[in-house]
Amino acid sequence: MGIRLTIFTPAYNRAELLKRAYESLCAQSRKDFVWLIVDDGSEDGTKEEVAQWIEEGKIRIRYFWQENGGKMRAHNRGVKECETPLFVCLDSDDYFTKTAVDDILNRWESLADREHYAGIIAHKGSDEAHTLYGAMFPDHGDTTLRGLYRKGFKGETTLIIRTDLLKKHLFPEIPGEKYVPEDVVYDRIDRHHVYAVLPRILTVCEIVQSGYTDRVHQLRRENPTGWLIYYSQRARSTPMSVLKLKYASHYLRFEKLAVKTIRKEYPLPAGMRILGIPGAFLLRLKGKL
């Protein structure tokens, strides 16, 4: 049957933290996976550290180095290099629970009509016993990612996604920008597929509150085109509501800052533009994007 799961980690000057992820993968109860690392231009000895792990031979590792271009370019590279049917992202500062790989593959093998599914959706935790923010899935039925949040879910998820779908939906690579909201890709996958729910914690990550708001503002200032694409998609796909108007308003705020050639690929319908003008004006008065 062959190896079916690639665990992808984008790395940028995180050699010290990366070791924890490595140790968690070495401790997996089932080791039929590949760890694919895309080093986004690290200068802290990440390459040498990974070379040592490859030599140890405890798990299968594929390593690629590229010039720094941001997480989304690293993600695209990982998807393009992936040779397995399933793909899951493990950030360099997170780690997997000991049975994560086993849980993923068992759940996938249990599905009868896999073409119907984008993949599997599971929990992230603050530790192996507690989900992030204490959030639990509202039910265990098949769901789109966006549909899960519409049901009231407030936490964060581990997404295991079919590689063939990710290859069809790469992140836009924008000159001068390094970030695109992840939902740009996930919303596109949601259009035609659902996820099988796995109500278990697979990924453990630390909750970092300090500086979070400033970081979000920085991402919005430095990557206006990526955010324009996000708001264009959301404004078009959301049913008529206050939320739809909010998306349209934010689109108009980013419009003049976005790369012109890409902006033309993501226009906003005339009627929606008119409805978004009052909100955009208020955002401008408050100095917000």
KENUVEX-520698 format. One line per field, with one value per residue (C-alpha): x, y, z; chain. Coordinates in nm, 4 decimals, decimal comma, always signed. Layout:
N
east <- c(X; ...);
north <- c(Y; ...);
up <- c(Z; ...);
kette <- c(A; ...);
END
This chain:
289
east <- c(+0,0000; +0,2967; +0,3374; +0,0257; +0,1041; +0,3431; +0,3958; +0,5046; +0,6966; +0,7950; +1,1045; +1,2668; +1,5330; +1,3568; +1,6227; +1,5903; +1,2123; +1,2233; +1,3913; +1,0722; +0,8725; +1,1374; +1,1277; +0,7483; +0,7673; +1,0328; +0,7979; +0,5027; +0,3348; +0,3186; +0,6025; +0,4766; +0,5007; +0,7462; +0,8568; +0,9013; +1,0811; +1,1002; +1,3666; +1,2651; +1,6155; +1,7209; +2,0589; +2,0618; +2,1995; +1,8680; +2,0266; +2,3007; +2,0561; +1,8276; +2,1256; +2,2127; +1,8574; +1,8612; +2,1840; +2,0273; +1,7668; +1,4936; +1,2253; +1,2015; +1,2969; +1,3011; +1,4652; +1,4517; +1,6111; +1,4930; +1,5379; +1,3153; +0,9745; +0,7262; +0,5197; +0,2845; +0,5680; +0,7168; +0,3763; +0,3498; +0,6950; +0,5989; +0,2815; +0,4683; +0,7330; +0,4796; +0,4549; +0,1881; -0,1945; -0,2321; -0,0641; -0,0697; +0,1128; +0,3050; +0,4456; +0,8024; +0,6951; +0,4272; +0,4425; +0,2262; +0,0688; +0,2198; -0,0704; -0,1349; -0,0169; -0,2021; -0,5194; -0,4992; -0,4417; -0,7007; -0,9633; -0,8771; -0,8877; -1,2339; -1,3865; -1,5770; -1,6042; -1,2761; -1,3342; -1,6149; -1,3726; -1,1106; -0,9489; -0,9790; -1,0346; -0,9134; -0,8351; -0,5331; -0,4578; -0,2790; -0,1601; -0,2524; -0,5652; -0,7107; -0,8191; -0,7135; -0,9451; -1,1462; -1,3365; -1,5020; -1,6554; -2,0326; -2,0963; -1,9054; -2,0806; -1,9001; -1,8408; -1,6681; -1,4139; -1,6209; -1,9346; -1,7703; -1,7185; -2,0693; -2,1936; -2,0216; -1,6814; -1,4265; -1,1070; -0,8296; -0,8015; -0,5503; -0,6276; -0,5172; -0,5856; -0,5679; -0,2525; -0,4209; -0,6585; -0,3761; -0,1853; -0,4922; -0,5252; -0,1823; -0,1482; -0,1183; +0,2440; +0,2401; +0,5423; +0,6614; +0,4327; +0,4893; +0,1489; -0,1954; -0,4705; -0,4957; -0,8711; -0,8048; -0,7125; -0,9423; -1,2508; -1,1789; -1,1548; -1,4770; -1,6730; -1,6817; -1,5631; -1,6215; -1,3947; -1,4334; -1,4287; -1,1741; -1,2559; -0,9063; -0,6133; -0,3372; -0,1309; -0,0106; +0,0812; +0,1491; -0,0977; +0,0916; -0,1242; +0,1408; +0,1935; -0,0768; -0,2830; +0,0242; +0,1305; -0,2083; -0,1952; +0,1546; +0,0434; -0,2410; -0,0173; +0,2553; +0,0336; -0,2599; -0,3016; -0,3294; -0,6004; -0,7803; -0,8019; -0,9400; -1,2057; -1,3020; -1,3703; -1,5546; -1,7677; -1,8798; -1,9506; -2,1204; -2,5048; -2,6476; -2,5843; -2,3934; -2,0922; -2,1070; -2,1079; -1,8123; -1,6119; -1,7009; -1,5966; -1,2587; -1,2064; -1,2486; -0,9972; -0,7319; -0,8110; -0,5803; -0,2921; -0,3081; -0,0974; -0,2910; -0,2525; -0,3723; -0,6474; -0,8044; -0,8342; -1,0467; -1,3021; -1,5982; -1,9422; -2,0774; -2,3728; -2,1512; -1,9101; -2,1909; -2,3082; -1,9528; -1,8795; -2,0289; -1,8348; -1,5138; -1,5585; -1,5965; -1,2884; -1,0945; -1,2052; -1,0867; -0,7594; -0,8263; -0,7670);
north <- c(+0,0000; +0,2314; +0,5360; +0,7527; +1,0454; +1,3378; +1,5535; +1,8944; +2,1462; +2,4938; +2,6087; +2,9480; +2,9940; +2,7549; +2,4849; +2,4782; +2,4315; +2,1982; +1,9354; +1,8932; +1,8238; +1,5721; +1,3892; +1,3673; +1,2091; +0,9621; +0,8607; +0,7841; +0,4484; +0,4095; +0,5314; +0,4855; +0,8552; +1,1005; +1,4208; +1,6826; +1,9978; +2,3123; +2,5403; +2,8949; +3,0429; +2,9637; +3,0858; +2,9211; +2,5766; +2,4158; +2,2483; +2,0875; +1,9778; +1,8100; +1,6458; +1,4814; +1,3505; +1,2113; +1,0295; +0,8819; +0,7152; +0,6930; +0,8285; +0,9133; +1,2778; +1,4844; +1,8281; +2,1235; +2,4658; +2,7784; +3,1541; +3,3168; +3,3788; +3,3283; +3,0367; +3,0255; +2,9814; +2,7151; +2,5456; +2,5496; +2,3936; +2,1253; +2,0412; +2,0244; +1,7923; +1,5719; +1,2155; +1,0742; +1,0934; +1,2789; +1,5959; +1,7514; +2,0593; +2,0477; +2,3905; +2,4027; +2,5116; +2,2406; +1,8661; +1,5592; +1,3324; +0,9804; +0,8209; +1,1043; +0,9161; +0,6015; +0,8023; +0,9743; +0,6614; +0,4549; +0,7241; +0,7550; +0,3781; +0,3688; +0,5904; +0,4158; +0,6930; +0,8821; +1,0895; +1,2601; +1,3845; +1,6580; +1,4814; +1,4732; +1,7447; +1,7026; +1,9108; +2,1103; +2,1136; +2,3230; +1,9835; +1,6239; +1,6354; +1,9817; +2,1346; +2,4906; +2,7331; +2,4330; +2,4222; +2,0978; +2,0069; +2,0693; +1,7257; +1,4484; +1,4646; +1,5354; +1,9076; +2,1739; +2,3788; +2,6937; +2,5022; +2,3904; +2,7503; +2,8437; +2,5844; +2,7798; +2,6115; +2,8538; +2,6515; +2,5591; +2,2512; +2,0044; +1,9522; +1,6432; +1,7147; +1,5143; +1,6139; +1,6100; +1,8843; +2,0963; +2,0656; +2,2126; +2,4935; +2,6399; +2,9701; +3,2768; +3,3951; +3,7745; +3,9899; +4,1797; +3,9907; +3,6814; +3,6037; +3,5000; +3,4016; +3,0221; +3,0364; +3,1473; +2,7843; +2,6182; +2,8032; +2,6787; +2,3197; +2,3629; +2,4297; +2,0654; +1,8521; +1,7836; +1,6582; +1,3468; +1,4503; +1,2978; +1,4291; +1,3806; +1,6094; +1,5422; +1,8608; +2,0270; +2,3939; +2,6782; +2,9639; +3,2894; +3,5924; +3,8615; +4,0583; +3,8660; +4,1749; +4,3669; +4,0678; +4,0555; +4,4277; +4,3866; +4,1017; +4,3150; +4,6161; +4,4151; +4,1857; +4,3884; +4,1841; +3,8575; +4,0062; +4,1527; +3,8031; +3,6690; +3,9394; +3,9063; +3,5345; +3,5807; +3,8700; +3,6632; +3,3388; +3,4705; +3,4969; +3,8491; +3,9616; +4,2138; +3,9855; +4,0006; +4,3812; +4,3694; +4,1633; +4,4049; +4,7021; +4,5507; +4,4659; +4,8329; +4,9361; +4,7039; +4,7756; +5,0738; +4,9005; +4,5735; +4,4764; +4,6134; +4,3156; +4,0727; +4,3063; +4,2818; +3,9046; +3,9496; +4,2243; +4,3028; +4,3217; +4,6764; +4,6239; +4,4820; +4,7738; +5,0215; +4,8320; +4,8210; +5,1942; +5,3087; +5,0436; +5,1240; +5,4914; +5,4076; +5,1850; +5,4691; +5,7127; +5,4664; +5,4114; +5,0399; +4,8027);
up <- c(+0,0000; +0,0562; +0,2757; +0,2710; +0,5011; +0,4717; +0,7791; +0,6522; +0,8615; +0,7392; +0,9280; +0,9642; +1,2329; +1,4721; +1,5121; +1,8905; +1,8842; +1,5848; +1,8002; +2,0032; +1,6866; +1,5784; +1,9103; +1,8974; +1,5515; +1,6616; +1,9453; +1,7155; +1,7677; +1,3890; +1,1699; +0,8126; +0,7307; +0,5775; +0,7526; +0,4836; +0,6006; +0,3894; +0,5352; +0,4428; +0,4462; +0,8060; +0,9292; +1,2729; +1,1977; +1,1028; +0,7994; +1,0067; +1,2758; +1,0232; +0,8503; +1,1815; +1,2218; +0,8687; +0,9521; +1,2661; +1,0421; +1,3069; +1,0714; +0,7028; +0,6441; +0,3252; +0,3541; +0,1141; +0,1540; -0,0272; -0,0093; +0,2508; +0,0997; +0,3811; +0,5070; +0,2078; -0,0439; +0,1828; +0,1974; -0,1816; -0,2094; +0,0395; -0,1515; -0,4826; -0,3352; -0,1541; -0,2868; -0,0527; -0,0717; +0,2604; +0,3851; +0,7313; +0,8568; +1,1846; +1,2675; +1,3945; +1,7437; +1,7822; +1,8356; +1,7770; +2,0360; +2,0392; +1,8507; +1,6032; +1,2932; +1,3987; +1,4646; +1,1260; +0,9211; +1,1080; +1,0531; +0,6844; +0,6360; +0,7941; +0,5234; +0,2477; -0,0128; +0,0166; -0,2981; -0,1078; +0,1573; +0,1540; +0,4472; +0,8240; +1,0815; +1,4411; +1,7476; +1,8547; +2,2246; +2,4840; +2,6098; +2,5306; +2,7486; +2,6847; +2,3546; +2,2785; +2,4603; +2,5848; +2,2547; +2,1446; +1,8098; +1,8221; +1,6690; +1,4941; +1,1580; +0,8304; +0,7840; +0,5832; +0,7764; +0,7445; +0,8358; +1,1593; +1,2684; +1,1597; +1,4077; +1,6838; +1,7144; +1,8650; +1,8722; +1,6295; +1,4138; +1,2783; +0,9091; +0,7217; +0,3548; +0,0344; -0,1491; -0,4905; -0,3736; -0,2326; -0,5609; -0,7349; -0,4799; -0,4126; -0,2265; -0,4506; -0,4565; -0,4544; -0,5426; -0,2342; +0,0056; +0,2196; +0,3672; +0,2462; +0,4937; +0,5042; +0,4458; +0,0874; +0,0135; +0,2661; +0,1381; -0,2141; -0,0936; +0,1067; -0,2121; -0,3164; -0,0233; +0,3447; +0,6226; +0,8326; +1,1978; +1,4358; +1,7858; +1,9239; +2,0002; +1,7478; +1,7703; +2,0898; +2,0691; +2,3069; +2,3361; +2,2850; +2,3655; +2,4046; +2,0862; +1,8961; +1,8065; +1,6897; +1,4802; +1,3064; +1,2309; +1,0894; +0,8622; +0,7309; +0,6649; +0,4931; +0,2838; +0,1477; -0,1708; +0,0197; +0,2381; -0,0644; -0,2159; +0,1124; +0,1445; -0,2220; -0,1784; +0,1492; +0,0225; -0,2760; -0,0887; +0,2248; +0,2214; +0,2465; +0,6028; +0,8116; +0,7797; +0,4004; +0,4164; +0,6537; +0,4044; +0,1237; +0,3358; +0,4176; +0,0505; -0,0397; +0,2266; +0,0825; -0,2819; -0,3331; -0,1537; -0,3459; -0,6472; -0,9447; -1,1778; -0,9097; -0,7940; -1,1398; -1,0957; -0,7827; -0,8547; -0,6348; -0,8062; -0,8425; -0,6091; -0,3390; -0,3747; -0,3129; -0,0040; +0,1296; +0,0983; +0,4345; +0,6268; +0,4388; +0,5262; +0,8959; +0,8849; +0,7284; +0,9986; +1,2644; +1,0801; +1,0383; +0,7481);
kette <- c(A; A; A; A; A; A; A; A; A; A; A; A; A; A; A; A; A; A; A; A; A; A; A; A; A; A; A; A; A; A; A; A; A; A; A; A; A; A; A; A; A; A; A; A; A; A; A; A; A; A; A; A; A; A; A; A; A; A; A; A; A; A; A; A; A; A; A; A; A; A; A; A; A; A; A; A; A; A; A; A; A; A; A; A; A; A; A; A; A; A; A; A; A; A; A; A; A; A; A; A; A; A; A; A; A; A; A; A; A; A; A; A; A; A; A; A; A; A; A; A; A; A; A; A; A; A; A; A; A; A; A; A; A; A; A; A; A; A; A; A; A; A; A; A; A; A; A; A; A; A; A; A; A; A; A; A; A; A; A; A; A; A; A; A; A; A; A; A; A; A; A; A; A; A; A; A; A; A; A; A; A; A; A; A; A; A; A; A; A; A; A; A; A; A; A; A; A; A; A; A; A; A; A; A; A; A; A; A; A; A; A; A; A; A; A; A; A; A; A; A; A; A; A; A; A; A; A; A; A; A; A; A; A; A; A; A; A; A; A; A; A; A; A; A; A; A; A; A; A; A; A; A; A; A; A; A; A; A; A; A; A; A; A; A; A; A; A; A; A; A; A; A; A; A; A; A; A; A; A; A; A; A; A; A; A; A; A; A; A);
END
